[in-house]
Amino acid sequence: MSQTGRYAVFYWKGLRKNQIKVCQFEDEQDTTSFAEERRLSGYAVMVGEWVSEDRLGGKTLQMRNYGAYPYFKVFYKIIGLILIGIIIFLILSWK
């Protein structure tokens, strides 16, 4: 990981986390837009903000809550729509 950049975006595809990629940004708006773009593309995303640096040059990052897996969000939307459809059907078929 490069030692430049105030924000770091870690992203990967799938549930194994084999090939984690890192992009670093100086601007918070660029970081947010990149993270949201990756999430919409089906990647799992974690965003960290630089907190401190040790003597050897290693960074300490505070992780932000962006949610790692967008798969569950889509799954819950589908389940919610099905339940709403069932409720509407039951209301309309009530005698």
C-alpha positions as CSV (number, residue, x, y, z in Angstrom):
1,M,0.0,0.0,0.0
2,S,1.3,3.4,-0.9
3,Q,2.0,5.9,1.9
4,T,0.1,8.7,0.1
5,G,-3.6,9.5,0.5
6,R,-5.8,10.3,3.4
7,Y,-8.5,7.8,2.5
8,A,-8.2,4.2,1.4
9,V,-10.8,2.1,-0.4
10,F,-10.4,-1.7,-0.1
11,Y,-12.6,-3.6,-2.5
12,W,-12.9,-7.2,-3.7
13,K,-15.4,-9.4,-5.6
14,G,-17.0,-12.5,-4.1
15,L,-17.0,-13.9,-0.6
16,R,-13.4,-15.3,-0.5
17,K,-11.5,-12.0,-0.3
18,N,-8.6,-13.5,-2.3
19,Q,-7.8,-10.6,-4.5
20,I,-8.2,-7.4,-2.4
21,K,-7.4,-4.2,-4.3
22,V,-6.6,-0.8,-2.7
23,C,-7.1,2.7,-4.0
24,Q,-6.1,5.8,-2.1
25,F,-7.6,9.3,-2.3
26,E,-7.0,12.7,-0.8
27,D,-10.6,14.0,-1.3
28,E,-13.5,12.6,0.7
29,Q,-16.0,13.2,-2.2
30,D,-13.9,11.2,-4.6
31,T,-13.6,8.4,-2.0
32,T,-17.3,8.3,-1.5
33,S,-18.2,8.3,-5.2
34,F,-15.6,5.6,-6.0
35,A,-16.8,3.4,-3.1
36,E,-20.5,3.8,-4.1
37,E,-19.6,3.0,-7.7
38,R,-17.8,-0.2,-6.7
39,R,-20.7,-1.2,-4.5
40,L,-23.2,-0.8,-7.3
41,S,-20.8,-2.9,-9.5
42,G,-21.1,-5.9,-7.0
43,Y,-17.9,-5.4,-5.2
44,A,-17.6,-5.6,-1.4
45,V,-16.2,-2.3,-0.1
46,M,-14.4,-1.1,3.0
47,V,-13.3,2.5,3.4
48,G,-10.6,3.6,5.9
49,E,-9.6,7.1,7.0
50,W,-6.0,7.8,8.0
51,V,-5.6,8.3,11.8
52,S,-1.9,8.1,12.6
53,E,1.4,6.9,11.3
54,D,4.0,4.9,13.2
55,R,7.8,5.3,13.2
56,L,8.3,2.8,10.4
57,G,5.8,4.6,8.1
58,G,2.9,2.2,8.6
59,K,-0.5,3.9,8.6
60,T,-3.3,3.3,11.0
61,L,-6.8,3.6,9.4
62,Q,-10.1,4.0,11.1
63,M,-12.7,2.0,9.1
64,R,-15.9,3.6,8.1
65,N,-19.2,1.7,7.9
66,Y,-20.1,1.3,4.2
67,G,-21.4,-2.2,4.5
68,A,-19.3,-5.0,3.0
69,Y,-21.7,-7.0,0.9
70,P,-24.3,-5.4,-1.3
71,Y,-25.7,-8.9,-2.2
72,F,-27.8,-9.0,1.0
73,K,-29.3,-5.6,0.3
74,V,-30.7,-6.7,-3.0
75,F,-31.9,-10.0,-1.4
76,Y,-33.8,-8.1,1.3
77,K,-35.4,-5.8,-1.4
78,I,-36.7,-8.8,-3.3
79,I,-38.1,-10.4,-0.1
80,G,-39.7,-7.1,0.9
81,L,-41.4,-6.7,-2.5
82,I,-42.7,-10.2,-2.4
83,L,-44.2,-9.7,1.1
84,I,-45.8,-6.4,0.0
85,G,-47.3,-8.1,-3.0
86,I,-48.7,-10.9,-0.7
87,I,-50.2,-8.3,1.7
88,I,-51.8,-6.4,-1.2
89,F,-53.2,-9.6,-2.7
90,L,-54.7,-10.6,0.7
91,I,-56.3,-7.2,1.2
92,L,-57.8,-7.2,-2.3
93,S,-59.1,-10.8,-2.0
94,W,-60.6,-10.2,1.4
95,K,-64.4,-10.7,1.4
